[in-house]
Amino acid sequence: MLTSELDYDIPEDLIAQSPAEPRDASRLMVVNAKEGTIAHHTFRDLPRFLLPGDALVLNETKVIPARLEAKKPTGGEVELLFLRDLGPNRGGAWEVLARPSKRLRPGLGLLAGGKRLEIVESLGDGHWAVCAHDVRGLLERRGRMPLPPYISPTPETEGRYQTVYARNEGSAAAPTAGFHFTGQVLEEAERAGAGIARITLHVGVGTFMPVRTERLEDHRMHAEYYSVPPEAVQTVQHARRVVAAGTTAARALETWSANGEAEGESNLFVYPGYRWLAVDTLLTNFHLPRSTLLAMVMSFGGEELVREAYRTAVKERYRFYSFGDAMLLLNGGRQL
């Protein structure tokens, strides 16, 4: 498949700059892959589409204030996006995405928030291993929320760049399909008979890195940590249908189903032709062109139907991207 097949045109004014207020007032496009139909609702209608015995799977990852401004000894500024702790075997180093990174080198010291950071080694493609004392404390004091570049940073947008159920710190980007949920929607989902399964996938560049290869199949996914706890395993395994709230939840579930490992790292790349193993219904936002997320949605719902859904979303002036509206894809993915 050519990456250009993931292109589409969108007016700039449809790129949402803030979430709906209240969050569950966002629009919900319901796409039935089996019947080829498209219908329009609001997100608070979601429980109407859940069945007794369904498992609604939420990604409980919590976004950390991962964006940090640093200075080189020359005074030049570098923006660091902290992606993940590389663990005790790497001396407490963190993987960061640095911009600009052309003149960085191992051994170079950077200054941020009065603290010294040392560049340890290059990890390729603008990624570096960086060491500092108490990185998490530094980010809490001086870090900014890692908003996507198409959203204007304000105290309001930074404060709302988190799901209401986030609790496991570790993401450099939010699982945005979760932005639409409120406590009331979750309560009504349970009253509809759905069980809530809570898992974690820490979102990093594997999710938000654009596809730059000509052929989609040549794109390399970066690994992201995931965990499917025993309680979630039980809920999913006994579910009538598995409803993944977001592409990150779907990636974690599909990785676990494929390898049997309830915890680890996922570099699974889902694109048209993939055979779904776990997910029966997918809740998702409207994604950027040439993104792995759009490739996953096309894999789940079918290329032509998803293209038609996106054309309809533009025509009906849905709001796009992280703070935008939602799509519920029924009868795609795993064939029951």
Secondary structure, 3 states (H helix, E strand, C coil): CEHHHHCCCCCHHHECCCCCCCHHHCEEEEEECCCCEEEEEEHHHHHHHCCCCCEEEEECEEECCCEEEEECCCCCEEEEEEEEECCHHHCCCEEEEEECCCCCCCCCEEEECCEEEEEEEEEECCEEEEECCCHHHHHHHHCECCCCCCCCCCHHHHHCCCCCCCCEEEECCCCHHHHHCCHHHHHHHHHCCCEEEEEEECCCHHHHCCCCCCEHHHCCCCCEEEECCHHHHHHHHCCCCEEEECHHHHHHHHHHHHHCCCEEEECCCCCCCCCCCCCCEEEEECCCCCCHHHHHHHHHHCHHHHHHHHHHHHHCCCCECCCCCEEEEECCCCCC
